[in-house]
């Protein structure tokens, strides 16, 4: 969570699942997501402090050098992508269809022995699987190492589809195989470009972090950073599960002390990043009014695959999380 959820830190392809960590939210939350906090001058800032140089000694951010490999889109990678689509959008064997739980053999979705125990079964068969939960079993520690019996009825068996114009027409916005291959190539190239640019930004910022010294984390900024981390855990993990934050920690077998230590460590990581971001902005003499910030937000949204700023805000209702990423990205552009 926190800053790494969108632009920086650990990276995943936005076209797959990442980073668009969508959560259910009330209309009130979406209304507040449109506003970000400003300093006394009305500027949108990464951290609100009179003189960031009291705490941050910047390294030379104008002469950083990093090596970043770029994924090459080849005929093999195009074929691999298409084969995945054919597998996950299969064709059913003869007979009717009933939908309950879809399981792709070989996916490792269930515990060991579940998938292999179904191989050879036919549609309509009922199979009993006598298995044992792994130890430890992170999904539910109470089941770790325990015997379990699954009774499974095979409702439907499907096989990977063949790449035909008919399949393309039914599963994409184009009509022919050639058009689909061209579309896939363009998609993969866009994804490769996005991954390359994101890796370049992250590596450059990491290089700056390694050259920069933080002498002190002001108490008021640290307390605010911890509150933000707690709020993010609550909004992204506890609330979608219908839990309070304390209930969420207990469900993950995390003690109060462990939760406190993790929140403080994550808060310091986030605060360090934001302090360095603000130090670069101040060094460059860059400030943002709310209107100027909205322009940067729109640019950031399009760079990361959203239609516009509003589309990004619908996916991420945490305005401060979004702001941290937008300002980080701006500084990475400077680097």
C-alpha positions in Angstrom: 0.0 0.0 0.0 1.0 3.6 0.4 3.2 5.1 -2.2 4.2 1.9 -3.8 0.6 1.1 -4.8 0.7 3.0 -8.1 3.9 4.5 -9.4 6.9 3.7 -7.3 8.4 1.0 -5.2 7.4 -2.6 -6.2 6.1 -2.7 -9.7 3.4 -4.8 -11.5 1.9 -4.4 -14.9 -1.0 -2.0 -14.7 -2.7 -3.9 -17.5 -3.0 -7.0 -15.4 -4.1 -6.2 -11.9 -2.0 -3.7 -10.1 -2.1 -1.6 -9.4 -5.6 -0.6 -9.9 -6.5 -1.6 -6.4 -10.2 -0.9 -6.6 -12.2 -0.7 -3.4 -15.9 -0.1 -2.7 -16.4 3.3 -1.2 -19.2 5.5 -0.2 -20.2 8.6 -2.2 -18.8 10.7 0.8 -15.4 9.1 0.4 -15.4 9.8 -3.3 -16.3 13.4 -2.7 -13.4 13.9 -0.2 -11.1 12.1 -2.7 -11.3 15.2 -4.9 -9.5 17.4 -2.4 -5.9 17.3 -1.2 -4.4 19.2 1.7 -2.4 22.4 0.9 0.1 24.4 2.9 -0.4 27.9 4.3 0.4 29.4 0.9 -2.3 27.3 -0.8 0.3 25.0 -2.5 0.0 21.2 -2.8 3.1 19.8 -1.2 4.7 16.4 -0.4 5.4 17.5 3.2 4.4 20.7 4.8 7.5 22.3 6.4 9.0 25.7 6.3 12.5 24.6 5.4 13.1 21.1 4.2 16.9 21.6 4.2 16.8 21.4 8.0 16.2 17.7 7.6 17.3 16.7 4.1 20.8 16.9 2.6 20.2 16.2 -1.1 22.7 14.2 -3.1 23.5 15.3 -6.7 20.2 14.7 -8.4 21.2 16.1 -11.7 23.9 13.6 -12.7 22.4 10.2 -11.8 23.0 7.2 -14.0 21.1 3.9 -14.0 20.9 0.9 -16.3 17.4 -0.3 -17.1 16.6 -3.2 -19.4 13.6 -3.0 -21.7 11.4 -6.0 -22.6 11.4 -6.8 -26.3 8.1 -7.7 -27.8 8.8 -10.7 -30.0 6.6 -13.2 -32.1 7.1 -15.7 -29.2 5.8 -13.2 -26.6 2.8 -12.4 -28.8 2.0 -16.1 -29.2 2.4 -16.7 -25.5 0.0 -13.9 -24.7 -2.6 -15.2 -27.2 -2.3 -18.8 -25.9 -3.0 -17.5 -22.4 -6.2 -15.8 -23.7 -7.2 -19.0 -25.5 -6.8 -20.9 -22.3 -8.7 -18.5 -20.1 -11.5 -18.0 -22.6 -12.0 -21.6 -23.5 -14.5 -23.6 -25.5 -16.8 -26.0 -23.8 -17.0 -29.7 -24.7 -20.4 -31.0 -25.8 -23.3 -30.7 -23.4 -24.9 -28.1 -21.2 -23.2 -25.7 -18.7 -23.5 -25.0 -15.0 -21.4 -22.3 -13.4 -20.0 -22.6 -9.8 -16.2 -22.4 -9.4 -13.9 -22.4 -12.4 -10.6 -24.2 -12.0 -7.8 -24.1 -14.5 -5.8 -27.4 -14.2 -2.1 -26.5 -13.7 -2.9 -23.1 -12.1 -2.1 -24.2 -8.5 -5.2 -22.4 -7.3 -6.1 -25.0 -4.7 -4.1 -27.1 -2.3 -1.8 -29.9 -3.4 -3.6 -32.9 -4.7 -6.9 -31.1 -5.5 -6.2 -30.6 -9.2 -4.4 -33.9 -9.8 -7.3 -35.7 -8.1 -9.7 -34.4 -10.8 -7.7 -35.4 -13.8 -9.5 -38.2 -15.7 -13.0 -37.3 -14.2 -15.8 -36.7 -16.7 -18.6 -34.2 -16.7 -21.2 -35.2 -14.1 -18.8 -37.2 -12.1 -18.6 -36.8 -8.3 -15.1 -37.1 -6.9 -14.1 -37.4 -3.3 -10.6 -36.1 -2.5 -9.0 -37.0 0.8 -6.2 -34.4 1.3 -4.2 -32.5 3.9 -3.9 -28.7 4.3 -0.3 -27.5 4.0 1.5 -26.5 7.2 1.6 -23.6 7.6 -1.6 -22.7 5.7 -1.6 -18.9 5.5 -5.2 -18.6 4.3 -6.4 -20.0 7.6 -3.8 -20.9 10.1 -6.4 -22.9 12.1 -6.4 -25.5 9.3 -2.6 -25.9 9.0 -1.6 -29.5 8.6 -5.1 -30.9 9.1 -6.9 -33.6 7.1 -9.7 -32.4 4.8 -12.2 -34.2 2.5 -13.5 -32.4 -0.5 -16.5 -33.6 -2.4 -16.5 -32.3 -6.0 -19.0 -32.5 -8.8 -17.7 -31.8 -12.3 -20.2 -29.4 -13.9 -18.3 -28.5 -17.0 -15.0 -29.4 -18.8 -13.5 -26.9 -21.2 -10.4 -26.9 -23.4 -8.3 -24.1 -24.8 -9.9 -22.5 -27.8 -8.5 -22.4 -31.3 -7.4 -19.1 -32.7 -10.0 -18.4 -35.4 -11.7 -15.3 -36.8 -14.9 -16.5 -34.9 -13.1 -16.7 -31.6 -11.5 -13.3 -32.2 -14.8 -11.7 -33.1 -16.4 -13.1 -29.9 -13.6 -12.2 -27.5 -12.1 -8.9 -28.8 -13.0 -5.6 -30.5 -11.6 -6.7 -33.9 -12.8 -9.3 -36.4 -9.8 -11.2 -37.8 -6.8 -13.1 -36.5 -4.4 -10.8 -38.2 -6.1 -7.7 -36.7 -6.0 -9.4 -33.3 -2.3 -10.2 -33.5 -1.6 -6.6 -34.4 -3.7 -5.4 -31.5 -1.9 -7.8 -29.1 1.5 -6.5 -30.3 0.5 -2.9 -29.7 -0.8 -3.8 -26.2 2.4 -5.6 -25.3 4.6 -2.7 -26.6 2.6 -0.2 -24.6 3.0 -2.4 -21.5 6.7 -2.8 -22.2 7.1 1.0 -22.5 5.2 1.6 -19.3 7.2 -1.0 -17.4 10.5 0.5 -18.8 9.6 4.1 -17.8 8.4 3.0 -14.4 11.6 1.0 -13.7 13.7 3.9 -14.9 11.9 6.3 -12.5 12.1 3.9 -9.6 15.8 3.2 -10.2 16.7 6.9 -10.5 14.8 7.7 -7.4 16.5 4.9 -5.5 19.8 6.2 -6.7 19.0 9.6 -5.2 17.8 8.1 -2.0 21.2 6.3 -1.6 22.9 9.7 -2.1 20.7 11.7 0.3 20.9 12.0 4.1 17.9 12.5 6.4 19.1 14.1 9.7 15.7 14.0 11.4 12.0 13.0 11.0 10.0 15.8 12.6 7.5 14.4 15.1 4.4 16.1 13.5 5.3 14.7 10.1 5.9 11.2 11.4 2.6 11.2 13.3 0.8 12.3 10.1 2.6 9.7 8.1 1.5 6.9 10.6 -2.1 8.1 10.4 -2.0 7.9 6.6 -0.6 4.3 6.7 -3.3 3.3 9.2 -6.0 4.8 7.0 -4.7 3.0 3.9 -4.7 -0.3 5.7 -8.2 0.3 6.9 -9.5 1.4 3.5 -7.8 -1.2 1.3 -7.9 -4.2 3.6 -10.1 -4.0 6.6 -13.2 -2.2 5.3 -13.6 -4.4 2.1 -13.6 -7.4 4.4 -16.2 -5.8 6.7 -13.7 -5.5 9.6 -12.2 -2.9 11.8 -8.5 -2.5 11.6 -8.0 -4.3 14.9 -10.1 -7.2 13.6 -8.1 -7.3 10.4 -4.8 -7.5 12.3 -6.2 -10.4 14.4 -7.4 -12.2 11.2 -3.8 -12.1 10.0 -2.4 -13.3 13.3 -0.6 -10.0 13.7 -0.2 -8.7 17.3 -0.8 -5.1 18.4 2.9 -4.6 18.9 3.7 -6.1 15.5 1.1 -3.9 13.8 2.5 -0.8 15.5 6.1 -1.6 14.4 5.1 -2.3 10.9 3.0 0.9 10.6 5.9 3.0 12.0 8.4 1.4 9.6 6.1 1.9 6.6 5.4 5.5 7.7 9.1 6.3 7.9 9.7 4.8 4.5 6.9 6.9 3.0 7.9 10.0 4.9 11.5 9.6 3.7 10.4 9.5 0.1 8.1 12.5 0.5 10.7 14.5 2.2 13.2 13.8 -0.6 10.5 14.7 -3.2 9.8 18.0 -1.4 13.5 18.7 -1.2 13.9 18.3 -5.0 10.8 20.5 -5.7 12.1 23.2 -3.4 15.6 23.0 -5.0 14.1 23.4 -8.4 11.8 26.2 -7.2 8.7 24.3 -8.3 5.3 24.8 -6.6 1.8 23.7 -7.5 -1.5 25.6 -7.0 -4.5 23.3 -6.9 -5.2 24.0 -10.5 -1.6 23.3 -11.5 -1.7 20.1 -9.4 -4.8 19.0 -11.3 -2.9 19.4 -14.5 -0.1 17.1 -13.2 -2.7 14.7 -11.9 -4.2 14.4 -15.4 -0.8 13.8 -17.0 0.0 11.2 -14.4 -3.3 9.4 -14.9 -2.8 9.1 -18.7 0.8 8.0 -18.2 -0.4 5.1 -16.1 -3.2 3.9 -18.4 -6.2 5.8 -17.1 -8.4 7.9 -19.4 -8.1 11.0 -17.2 -7.7 12.2 -13.7 -11.4 11.4 -12.9 -10.9 7.8 -13.9 -7.9 7.4 -11.7 -9.8 9.0 -8.7 -12.6 6.5 -9.2 -10.1 3.7 -8.8 -8.1 5.3 -6.0 -10.3 7.2 -3.5 -7.4 8.1 -1.3 -6.5 11.6 -2.4 -3.3 11.8 -0.3 -2.0 8.5 -1.8 -2.7 9.8 -5.3 -0.9 13.1 -4.5 2.2 11.3 -3.2 2.5 9.4 -6.4 1.8 12.4 -8.6 4.5 14.5 -6.9 6.9 11.5 -6.9 6.4 11.1 -10.6 7.1 14.8 -11.3 10.4 14.6 -9.4 11.3 11.5 -11.3 10.7 13.4 -14.6 13.2 16.0 -13.3 15.7 13.3 -12.5 
